[in-house]
Amino acid sequence: MLTSQPGRALFIGLKDIESYYGKPPLITWALLFPGVLMLALYVKDPTGYRAVAPGIVAMTLLFGNTSMAAIVVTFEKRSGTFQRLLLAPVSHRTILLGKATSAAAYGIATSLVLTFGLSLLLEVRVSRPFIFSFGLLCGAWTFSLSGLIAAVMVREVFEAMTLLNFFRFPILFISGIFVPLGAFPGWAKPLCMLSPMTFLVELLRFGMFGRSYFASPFIPAAALLGFSVTAWLLAEMTFRRRASR
């Protein structure tokens, strides 16, 4: 199986998981940050913490996937292992698929652990697991590819983080994580629809509570799927043009 392109992508992903994502400090950081944030919100408002739970899970995906995907590639570019990988008998698409898959798996795993903790400690239940899982998959895929796009455009980790912050913080403020979409003024709602976080949060909200800003879960699901496809096309184009630089 490893002689096929999908098999080689799987091998690249497994190598990244073993070399980078499985390290105890990274796992601890990925769980402590959202866990402490959720606990702080619970202490501040014990009656309103449920409303922000989907947003905390979405933030875990956003920062975990984008940061780790960018860090792995920039680190390998500095050490020279990424250049050797480009010389291997694999296509750029295969390398991109392997890197994105491992980063997405990392984000999904940490988000599921956080969700389990919310369910166990704060009684935040997932009422529609299929919808919730679909949101996690599309969100992790989109954000992993976003991190890879930033990584191939720069050479240093701090440059990748700076570039990603121009993407991450604006979409956080217009996504309805801490403020319900219905509370946004009319002129701001079209801006909210430009953020993949908006649809991810609402899809996770529907998966947890069975309701969201949208009348049907198919609306945020279709939009999030569109963002995933767009992220792949942009990442493939950027990877092909700048990966070897």
Secondary structure, 3 states (H helix, E strand, C coil): CCCCHHHHHHHHHHHHHHHHHCCHHHHHHHHHHHHHHHHHHHHHCCCCHHHHHHHHHHHHHHHHHHHHHHHHHHHHHHHCHHHHHHHCCCCHHHHHHHHHHHHHHHHHHHHHHHHHHHHHHCCCCCCCHHHHHHHHHHHHHHHHHHHHHHHHHCCCHHHHHHHHHHHHHHHHHCCCCCCCHHHCCCCCHHHHCCCHHHHHHHHHHHHHHCCCCCCCCHHHHHHHHHHHHHHHHHHHHHHHHHCCC
